[in-house]
Amino acid sequence: MSNAYAIAHLRTPQINDDVLEYIERIQATLDPFGGRFIVHGADVDVREGPWPGTVVVIEFPDADAARAWWKSDEYAPLKAMRQEASDTNIVLVEGA
């Protein structure tokens, strides 16, 4: 099995109280599934095409863990908070 990744393109990130709470609470939702941030809050060096916003990459031990985290009861309320705070696309992908 290979690692899997949750990749988020946050096109309209905003810092507000809900986002700060999200940031404080998300790691506790990742821990049971072996998730860890690989990229978070870094500057984006755009080389081709439009890329407004920023990117987040979270690594999981495998695709099953990534999917289980995404569907978990623990992440559900934070997911709703993030959806309200930013226009975001998210994909789950397996590593090579």
Backbone atoms as SQL, in Angstrom:
CREATE TABLE atoms (id INTEGER PRIMARY KEY, chain TEXT, resi INTEGER, resn TEXT, atom TEXT, x REAL, y REAL, z REAL);
INSERT INTO atoms VALUES
  (1, 'A', 1, 'MET', 'N', 0.829, -1.180, 0.000),
  (2, 'A', 1, 'MET', 'CA', 0.000, 0.000, 0.000),
  (3, 'A', 1, 'MET', 'C', 0.875, 1.246, 0.000),
  (4, 'A', 2, 'SER', 'N', 0.392, 2.280, -0.692),
  (5, 'A', 2, 'SER', 'CA', 1.133, 3.535, -0.711),
  (6, 'A', 2, 'SER', 'C', 0.378, 4.595, 0.080),
  (7, 'A', 3, 'ASN', 'N', 1.096, 5.628, 0.440),
  (8, 'A', 3, 'ASN', 'CA', 0.458, 6.737, 1.135),
  (9, 'A', 3, 'ASN', 'C', -0.622, 7.345, 0.263),
  (10, 'A', 4, 'ALA', 'N', -1.520, 8.070, 0.888),
  (11, 'A', 4, 'ALA', 'CA', -2.559, 8.804, 0.177),
  (12, 'A', 4, 'ALA', 'C', -2.562, 10.229, 0.696),
  (13, 'A', 5, 'TYR', 'N', -3.124, 11.115, -0.103),
  (14, 'A', 5, 'TYR', 'CA', -3.065, 12.530, 0.221),
  (15, 'A', 5, 'TYR', 'C', -4.420, 13.190, 0.027),
  (16, 'A', 6, 'ALA', 'N', -4.760, 14.077, 0.943),
  (17, 'A', 6, 'ALA', 'CA', -5.886, 14.980, 0.771),
  (18, 'A', 6, 'ALA', 'C', -5.263, 16.297, 0.325),
  (19, 'A', 7, 'ILE', 'N', -5.651, 16.757, -0.855),
  (20, 'A', 7, 'ILE', 'CA', -5.106, 17.994, -1.404),
  (21, 'A', 7, 'ILE', 'C', -6.248, 18.993, -1.537),
  (22, 'A', 8, 'ALA', 'N', -6.065, 20.153, -0.934),
  (23, 'A', 8, 'ALA', 'CA', -7.090, 21.190, -0.966),
  (24, 'A', 8, 'ALA', 'C', -6.550, 22.443, -1.634),
  (25, 'A', 9, 'HIS', 'N', -7.315, 22.973, -2.582),
  (26, 'A', 9, 'HIS', 'CA', -7.020, 24.277, -3.170),
  (27, 'A', 9, 'HIS', 'C', -8.029, 25.254, -2.574),
  (28, 'A', 10, 'LEU', 'N', -7.562, 26.082, -1.658),
  (29, 'A', 10, 'LEU', 'CA', -8.404, 27.098, -1.032),
  (30, 'A', 10, 'LEU', 'C', -8.292, 28.366, -1.862),
  (31, 'A', 11, 'ARG', 'N', -9.322, 28.601, -2.682),
  (32, 'A', 11, 'ARG', 'CA', -9.273, 29.737, -3.604),
  (33, 'A', 11, 'ARG', 'C', -9.533, 31.068, -2.913),
  (34, 'A', 12, 'THR', 'N', -10.304, 31.052, -1.842),
  (35, 'A', 12, 'THR', 'CA', -10.649, 32.310, -1.164),
  (36, 'A', 12, 'THR', 'C', -10.432, 32.185, 0.342),
  (37, 'A', 13, 'PRO', 'N', -9.201, 31.883, 0.764),
  (38, 'A', 13, 'PRO', 'CA', -8.984, 31.709, 2.205),
  (39, 'A', 13, 'PRO', 'C', -9.185, 33.034, 2.948),
  (40, 'A', 14, 'GLN', 'N', -9.793, 32.924, 4.108),
  (41, 'A', 14, 'GLN', 'CA', -10.018, 34.079, 4.969),
  (42, 'A', 14, 'GLN', 'C', -9.694, 33.666, 6.398),
  (43, 'A', 15, 'ILE', 'N', -9.143, 34.588, 7.146),
  (44, 'A', 15, 'ILE', 'CA', -8.890, 34.321, 8.556),
  (45, 'A', 15, 'ILE', 'C', -10.000, 34.991, 9.365),
  (46, 'A', 16, 'ASN', 'N', -10.720, 34.168, 10.108),
  (47, 'A', 16, 'ASN', 'CA', -11.756, 34.664, 11.016),
  (48, 'A', 16, 'ASN', 'C', -11.819, 33.696, 12.197),
  (49, 'A', 17, 'ASP', 'N', -12.721, 33.941, 13.129),
  (50, 'A', 17, 'ASP', 'CA', -12.785, 33.102, 14.328),
  (51, 'A', 17, 'ASP', 'C', -13.048, 31.634, 14.009),
  (52, 'A', 18, 'ASP', 'N', -13.932, 31.358, 13.033),
  (53, 'A', 18, 'ASP', 'CA', -14.214, 29.969, 12.661),
  (54, 'A', 18, 'ASP', 'C', -12.983, 29.286, 12.070),
  (55, 'A', 19, 'VAL', 'N', -12.247, 29.996, 11.242),
  (56, 'A', 19, 'VAL', 'CA', -11.038, 29.420, 10.637),
  (57, 'A', 19, 'VAL', 'C', -9.991, 29.150, 11.716),
  (58, 'A', 20, 'LEU', 'N', -9.837, 30.057, 12.653),
  (59, 'A', 20, 'LEU', 'CA', -8.880, 29.834, 13.740),
  (60, 'A', 20, 'LEU', 'C', -9.277, 28.624, 14.578),
  (61, 'A', 21, 'GLU', 'N', -10.572, 28.463, 14.832),
  (62, 'A', 21, 'GLU', 'CA', -11.036, 27.283, 15.566),
  (63, 'A', 21, 'GLU', 'C', -10.777, 26.014, 14.756),
  (64, 'A', 22, 'TYR', 'N', -11.034, 26.066, 13.453),
  (65, 'A', 22, 'TYR', 'CA', -10.778, 24.931, 12.561),
  (66, 'A', 22, 'TYR', 'C', -9.309, 24.513, 12.664),
  (67, 'A', 23, 'ILE', 'N', -8.419, 25.494, 12.561),
  (68, 'A', 23, 'ILE', 'CA', -6.980, 25.216, 12.612),
  (69, 'A', 23, 'ILE', 'C', -6.592, 24.587, 13.954),
  (70, 'A', 24, 'GLU', 'N', -7.183, 25.071, 15.027),
  (71, 'A', 24, 'GLU', 'CA', -6.876, 24.531, 16.352),
  (72, 'A', 24, 'GLU', 'C', -7.376, 23.098, 16.524),
  (73, 'A', 25, 'ARG', 'N', -8.478, 22.749, 15.871),
  (74, 'A', 25, 'ARG', 'CA', -9.123, 21.454, 16.124),
  (75, 'A', 25, 'ARG', 'C', -8.832, 20.370, 15.094),
  (76, 'A', 26, 'ILE', 'N', -8.324, 20.709, 13.918),
  (77, 'A', 26, 'ILE', 'CA', -8.235, 19.705, 12.849),
  (78, 'A', 26, 'ILE', 'C', -7.259, 18.579, 13.160),
  (79, 'A', 27, 'GLN', 'N', -6.136, 18.870, 13.795),
  (80, 'A', 27, 'GLN', 'CA', -5.149, 17.808, 14.029),
  (81, 'A', 27, 'GLN', 'C', -5.738, 16.667, 14.849),
  (82, 'A', 28, 'ALA', 'N', -6.598, 16.989, 15.805),
  (83, 'A', 28, 'ALA', 'CA', -7.229, 15.936, 16.619),
  (84, 'A', 28, 'ALA', 'C', -8.104, 15.019, 15.766),
  (85, 'A', 29, 'THR', 'N', -8.639, 15.525, 14.646),
  (86, 'A', 29, 'THR', 'CA', -9.432, 14.667, 13.756),
  (87, 'A', 29, 'THR', 'C', -8.541, 13.818, 12.863),
  (88, 'A', 30, 'LEU', 'N', -7.322, 14.277, 12.607),
  (89, 'A', 30, 'LEU', 'CA', -6.384, 13.547, 11.748),
  (90, 'A', 30, 'LEU', 'C', -5.673, 12.418, 12.493),
  (91, 'A', 31, 'ASP', 'N', -5.369, 12.646, 13.767),
  (92, 'A', 31, 'ASP', 'CA', -4.553, 11.695, 14.542),
  (93, 'A', 31, 'ASP', 'C', -5.061, 10.253, 14.499),
  (94, 'A', 32, 'PRO', 'N', -6.368, 10.000, 14.692),
  (95, 'A', 32, 'PRO', 'CA', -6.823, 8.600, 14.681),
  (96, 'A', 32, 'PRO', 'C', -6.635, 7.901, 13.328),
  (97, 'A', 33, 'PHE', 'N', -6.414, 8.681, 12.273),
  (98, 'A', 33, 'PHE', 'CA', -6.291, 8.113, 10.928),
  (99, 'A', 33, 'PHE', 'C', -4.858, 8.219, 10.398),
  (100, 'A', 34, 'GLY', 'N', -3.934, 8.625, 11.261),
  (101, 'A', 34, 'GLY', 'CA', -2.527, 8.734, 10.866),
  (102, 'A', 34, 'GLY', 'C', -2.248, 9.887, 9.929),
  (103, 'A', 35, 'GLY', 'N', -3.112, 10.899, 9.923),
  (104, 'A', 35, 'GLY', 'CA', -2.931, 12.036, 9.021),
  (105, 'A', 35, 'GLY', 'C', -1.976, 13.066, 9.580),
  (106, 'A', 36, 'ARG', 'N', -1.218, 13.686, 8.661),
  (107, 'A', 36, 'ARG', 'CA', -0.312, 14.758, 9.070),
  (108, 'A', 36, 'ARG', 'C', -0.165, 15.758, 7.927),
  (109, 'A', 37, 'PHE', 'N', -0.029, 17.016, 8.302),
  (110, 'A', 37, 'PHE', 'CA', 0.139, 18.062, 7.299),
  (111, 'A', 37, 'PHE', 'C', 1.507, 17.958, 6.639),
  (112, 'A', 38, 'ILE', 'N', 1.511, 18.029, 5.329),
  (113, 'A', 38, 'ILE', 'CA', 2.744, 18.094, 4.542),
  (114, 'A', 38, 'ILE', 'C', 2.955, 19.541, 4.081),
  (115, 'A', 39, 'VAL', 'N', 1.864, 20.186, 3.650),
  (116, 'A', 39, 'VAL', 'CA', 1.887, 21.585, 3.209),
  (117, 'A', 39, 'VAL', 'C', 0.705, 22.280, 3.861),
  (118, 'A', 40, 'HIS', 'N', 0.977, 23.434, 4.479),
  (119, 'A', 40, 'HIS', 'CA', -0.108, 24.212, 5.089),
  (120, 'A', 40, 'HIS', 'C', 0.363, 25.652, 5.259),
  (121, 'A', 41, 'GLY', 'N', -0.320, 26.579, 4.616),
  (122, 'A', 41, 'GLY', 'CA', 0.003, 27.990, 4.784),
  (123, 'A', 41, 'GLY', 'C', 1.244, 28.464, 4.052),
  (124, 'A', 42, 'ALA', 'N', 1.764, 27.669, 3.135),
  (125, 'A', 42, 'ALA', 'CA', 2.965, 28.052, 2.398),
  (126, 'A', 42, 'ALA', 'C', 2.621, 29.000, 1.251),
  (127, 'A', 43, 'ASP', 'N', 3.595, 29.820, 0.860),
  (128, 'A', 43, 'ASP', 'CA', 3.418, 30.645, -0.326),
  (129, 'A', 43, 'ASP', 'C', 3.356, 29.750, -1.554),
  (130, 'A', 44, 'VAL', 'N', 2.515, 30.113, -2.493),
  (131, 'A', 44, 'VAL', 'CA', 2.352, 29.347, -3.719),
  (132, 'A', 44, 'VAL', 'C', 3.123, 30.056, -4.833),
  (133, 'A', 45, 'ASP', 'N', 4.054, 29.361, -5.461),
  (134, 'A', 45, 'ASP', 'CA', 4.845, 29.897, -6.570),
  (135, 'A', 45, 'ASP', 'C', 4.206, 29.405, -7.865),
  (136, 'A', 46, 'VAL', 'N', 3.278, 30.182, -8.405),
  (137, 'A', 46, 'VAL', 'CA', 2.497, 29.773, -9.571),
  (138, 'A', 46, 'VAL', 'C', 3.367, 29.856, -10.817),
  (139, 'A', 47, 'ARG', 'N', 3.429, 28.773, -11.576),
  (140, 'A', 47, 'ARG', 'CA', 4.235, 28.711, -12.795),
  (141, 'A', 47, 'ARG', 'C', 3.390, 28.664, -14.057),
  (142, 'A', 48, 'GLU', 'N', 2.191, 28.108, -13.985),
  (143, 'A', 48, 'GLU', 'CA', 1.315, 28.044, -15.158),
  (144, 'A', 48, 'GLU', 'C', -0.133, 28.186, -14.721),
  (145, 'A', 49, 'GLY', 'N', -0.885, 28.941, -15.460),
  (146, 'A', 49, 'GLY', 'CA', -2.311, 29.068, -15.235),
  (147, 'A', 49, 'GLY', 'C', -2.660, 29.852, -13.983),
  (148, 'A', 50, 'PRO', 'N', -3.929, 30.136, -13.831),
  (149, 'A', 50, 'PRO', 'CA', -4.361, 30.881, -12.645),
  (150, 'A', 50, 'PRO', 'C', -4.396, 29.985, -11.410),
  (151, 'A', 51, 'TRP', 'N', -4.000, 30.524, -10.297),
  (152, 'A', 51, 'TRP', 'CA', -4.056, 29.783, -9.042),
  (153, 'A', 51, 'TRP', 'C', -4.286, 30.773, -7.899),
  (154, 'A', 52, 'PRO', 'N', -5.512, 31.245, -7.759),
  (155, 'A', 52, 'PRO', 'CA', -5.781, 32.127, -6.630),
  (156, 'A', 52, 'PRO', 'C', -5.765, 31.325, -5.331),
  (157, 'A', 53, 'GLY', 'N', -5.345, 31.951, -4.258),
  (158, 'A', 53, 'GLY', 'CA', -5.416, 31.278, -2.963),
  (159, 'A', 53, 'GLY', 'C', -4.181, 30.488, -2.612),
  (160, 'A', 54, 'THR', 'N', -4.400, 29.393, -1.889),
  (161, 'A', 54, 'THR', 'CA', -3.300, 28.594, -1.358),
  (162, 'A', 54, 'THR', 'C', -3.634, 27.104, -1.461),
  (163, 'A', 55, 'VAL', 'N', -2.718, 26.279, -1.011),
  (164, 'A', 55, 'VAL', 'CA', -2.895, 24.831, -1.089),
  (165, 'A', 55, 'VAL', 'C', -2.549, 24.192, 0.256),
  (166, 'A', 56, 'VAL', 'N', -3.254, 23.097, 0.557),
  (167, 'A', 56, 'VAL', 'CA', -2.976, 22.298, 1.752),
  (168, 'A', 56, 'VAL', 'C', -2.839, 20.852, 1.306),
  (169, 'A', 57, 'VAL', 'N', -1.833, 20.158, 1.837),
  (170, 'A', 57, 'VAL', 'CA', -1.640, 18.738, 1.551),
  (171, 'A', 57, 'VAL', 'C', -1.531, 17.998, 2.879),
  (172, 'A', 58, 'ILE', 'N', -2.379, 16.986, 3.032),
  (173, 'A', 58, 'ILE', 'CA', -2.357, 16.149, 4.231),
  (174, 'A', 58, 'ILE', 'C', -2.038, 14.720, 3.801),
  (175, 'A', 59, 'GLU', 'N', -1.048, 14.105, 4.442),
  (176, 'A', 59, 'GLU', 'CA', -0.635, 12.737, 4.123),
  (177, 'A', 59, 'GLU', 'C', -1.293, 11.750, 5.077),
  (178, 'A', 60, 'PHE', 'N', -1.726, 10.623, 4.507),
  (179, 'A', 60, 'PHE', 'CA', -2.296, 9.514, 5.285),
  (180, 'A', 60, 'PHE', 'C', -1.531, 8.246, 4.945),
  (181, 'A', 61, 'PRO', 'N', -1.573, 7.243, 5.821),
  (182, 'A', 61, 'PRO', 'CA', -0.849, 6.002, 5.547),
  (183, 'A', 61, 'PRO', 'C', -1.368, 5.258, 4.322),
  (184, 'A', 62, 'ASP', 'N', -2.650, 5.437, 3.982),
  (185, 'A', 62, 'ASP', 'CA', -3.217, 4.770, 2.815),
  (186, 'A', 62, 'ASP', 'C', -4.557, 5.427, 2.462),
  (187, 'A', 63, 'ALA', 'N', -5.112, 5.037, 1.332),
  (188, 'A', 63, 'ALA', 'CA', -6.356, 5.629, 0.848),
  (189, 'A', 63, 'ALA', 'C', -7.534, 5.337, 1.773),
  (190, 'A', 64, 'ASP', 'N', -7.562, 4.159, 2.372),
  (191, 'A', 64, 'ASP', 'CA', -8.655, 3.833, 3.293),
  (192, 'A', 64, 'ASP', 'C', -8.677, 4.793, 4.489),
  (193, 'A', 65, 'ALA', 'N', -7.498, 5.120, 5.005),
  (194, 'A', 65, 'ALA', 'CA', -7.417, 6.053, 6.134),
  (195, 'A', 65, 'ALA', 'C', -7.881, 7.444, 5.718),
  (196, 'A', 66, 'ALA', 'N', -7.475, 7.889, 4.526),
  (197, 'A', 66, 'ALA', 'CA', -7.894, 9.207, 4.033),
  (198, 'A', 66, 'ALA', 'C', -9.407, 9.268, 3.875),
  (199, 'A', 67, 'ARG', 'N', -9.985, 8.235, 3.293),
  (200, 'A', 67, 'ARG', 'CA', -11.443, 8.203, 3.098),
  (201, 'A', 67, 'ARG', 'C', -12.182, 8.131, 4.437),
  (202, 'A', 68, 'ALA', 'N', -11.658, 7.358, 5.366),
  (203, 'A', 68, 'ALA', 'CA', -12.297, 7.229, 6.675),
  (204, 'A', 68, 'ALA', 'C', -12.270, 8.570, 7.410),
  (205, 'A', 69, 'TRP', 'N', -11.157, 9.295, 7.338),
  (206, 'A', 69, 'TRP', 'CA', -11.092, 10.618, 7.953),
  (207, 'A', 69, 'TRP', 'C', -12.128, 11.544, 7.323),
  (208, 'A', 70, 'TRP', 'N', -12.185, 11.573, 5.992),
  (209, 'A', 70, 'TRP', 'CA', -13.104, 12.463, 5.286),
  (210, 'A', 70, 'TRP', 'C', -14.556, 12.217, 5.698),
  (211, 'A', 71, 'LYS', 'N', -14.902, 10.952, 5.929),
  (212, 'A', 71, 'LYS', 'CA', -16.275, 10.593, 6.283),
  (213, 'A', 71, 'LYS', 'C', -16.515, 10.569, 7.793),
  (214, 'A', 72, 'SER', 'N', -15.504, 10.846, 8.592),
  (215, 'A', 72, 'SER', 'CA', -15.620, 10.661, 10.044),
  (216, 'A', 72, 'SER', 'C', -16.553, 11.681, 10.694),
  (217, 'A', 73, 'ASP', 'N', -17.166, 11.228, 11.772),
  (218, 'A', 73, 'ASP', 'CA', -18.021, 12.102, 12.575),
  (219, 'A', 73, 'ASP', 'C', -17.200, 13.230, 13.209),
  (220, 'A', 74, 'GLU', 'N', -15.945, 12.952, 13.508),
  (221, 'A', 74, 'GLU', 'CA', -15.080, 13.953, 14.127),
  (222, 'A', 74, 'GLU', 'C', -14.794, 15.118, 13.179),
  (223, 'A', 75, 'TYR', 'N', -14.609, 14.813, 11.899),
  (224, 'A', 75, 'TYR', 'CA', -14.279, 15.870, 10.940),
  (225, 'A', 75, 'TYR', 'C', -15.515, 16.600, 10.420),
  (226, 'A', 76, 'ALA', 'N', -16.679, 15.993, 10.472),
  (227, 'A', 76, 'ALA', 'CA', -17.897, 16.573, 9.883),
  (228, 'A', 76, 'ALA', 'C', -18.167, 18.023, 10.307),
  (229, 'A', 77, 'PRO', 'N', -18.128, 18.351, 11.601),
  (230, 'A', 77, 'PRO', 'CA', -18.420, 19.743, 11.956),
  (231, 'A', 77, 'PRO', 'C', -17.351, 20.720, 11.469),
  (232, 'A', 78, 'LEU', 'N', -16.101, 20.263, 11.425),
  (233, 'A', 78, 'LEU', 'CA', -15.034, 21.130, 10.925),
  (234, 'A', 78, 'LEU', 'C', -15.152, 21.308, 9.416),
  (235, 'A', 79, 'LYS', 'N', -15.552, 20.252, 8.729),
  (236, 'A', 79, 'LYS', 'CA', -15.762, 20.341, 7.283),
  (237, 'A', 79, 'LYS', 'C', -16.785, 21.427, 6.972),
  (238, 'A', 80, 'ALA', 'N', -17.869, 21.463, 7.721),
  (239, 'A', 80, 'ALA', 'CA', -18.908, 22.485, 7.512),
  (240, 'A', 80, 'ALA', 'C', -18.347, 23.883, 7.768),
  (241, 'A', 81, 'MET', 'N', -17.522, 24.028, 8.795),
  (242, 'A', 81, 'MET', 'CA', -16.904, 25.325, 9.079),
  (243, 'A', 81, 'MET', 'C', -16.025, 25.778, 7.923),
  (244, 'A', 82, 'ARG', 'N', -15.205, 24.870, 7.400),
  (245, 'A', 82, 'ARG', 'CA', -14.316, 25.215, 6.291),
  (246, 'A', 82, 'ARG', 'C', -15.112, 25.583, 5.051),
  (247, 'A', 83, 'GLN', 'N', -16.171, 24.835, 4.770),
  (248, 'A', 83, 'GLN', 'CA', -16.982, 25.108, 3.589),
  (249, 'A', 83, 'GLN', 'C', -17.611, 26.493, 3.642),
  (250, 'A', 84, 'GLU', 'N', -17.942, 26.949, 4.839),
  (251, 'A', 84, 'GLU', 'CA', -18.500, 28.297, 4.997),
  (252, 'A', 84, 'GLU', 'C', -17.428, 29.376, 4.829),
  (253, 'A', 85, 'ALA', 'N', -16.189, 29.057, 5.160),
  (254, 'A', 85, 'ALA', 'CA', -15.128, 30.055, 5.212),
  (255, 'A', 85, 'ALA', 'C', -14.355, 30.233, 3.915),
  (256, 'A', 86, 'SER', 'N', -14.416, 29.267, 3.003),
  (257, 'A', 86, 'SER', 'CA', -13.573, 29.349, 1.814),
  (258, 'A', 86, 'SER', 'C', -14.171, 28.566, 0.650),
  (259, 'A', 87, 'ASP', 'N', -13.965, 29.093, -0.533),
  (260, 'A', 87, 'ASP', 'CA', -14.311, 28.386, -1.762),
  (261, 'A', 87, 'ASP', 'C', -13.156, 27.422, -2.031),
  (262, 'A', 88, 'THR', 'N', -13.408, 26.123, -1.891),
  (263, 'A', 88, 'THR', 'CA', -12.335, 25.131, -1.873),
  (264, 'A', 88, 'THR', 'C', -12.655, 23.931, -2.755),
  (265, 'A', 89, 'ASN', 'N', -11.635, 23.400, -3.411),
  (266, 'A', 89, 'ASN', 'CA', -11.714, 22.097, -4.075),
  (267, 'A', 89, 'ASN', 'C', -10.813, 21.153, -3.305),
  (268, 'A', 90, 'ILE', 'N', -11.287, 19.910, -3.107),
  (269, 'A', 90, 'ILE', 'CA', -10.491, 18.918, -2.387),
  (270, 'A', 90, 'ILE', 'C', -10.535, 17.594, -3.144),
  (271, 'A', 91, 'VAL', 'N', -9.370, 16.970, -3.253),
  (272, 'A', 91, 'VAL', 'CA', -9.277, 15.638, -3.857),
  (273, 'A', 91, 'VAL', 'C', -8.513, 14.732, -2.906),
  (274, 'A', 92, 'LEU', 'N', -8.825, 13.451, -2.954),
  (275, 'A', 92, 'LEU', 'CA', -8.056, 12.407, -2.266),
  (276, 'A', 92, 'LEU', 'C', -7.344, 11.609, -3.354),
  (277, 'A', 93, 'VAL', 'N', -6.034, 11.456, -3.227),
  (278, 'A', 93, 'VAL', 'CA', -5.267, 10.731, -4.241),
  (279, 'A', 93, 'VAL', 'C', -4.276, 9.793, -3.564),
  (280, 'A', 94, 'GLU', 'N', -4.007, 8.673, -4.234),
  (281, 'A', 94, 'GLU', 'CA', -2.981, 7.746, -3.748),
  (282, 'A', 94, 'GLU', 'C', -1.634, 8.150, -4.312),
  (283, 'A', 95, 'GLY', 'N', -0.587, 7.923, -3.509),
  (284, 'A', 95, 'GLY', 'CA', 0.764, 8.221, -3.943),
  (285, 'A', 95, 'GLY', 'C', 1.271, 7.183, -4.938),
  (286, 'A', 96, 'ALA', 'N', 2.390, 7.490, -5.545),
  (287, 'A', 96, 'ALA', 'CA', 2.988, 6.593, -6.535),
  (288, 'A', 96, 'ALA', 'C', 3.657, 5.426, -5.849);
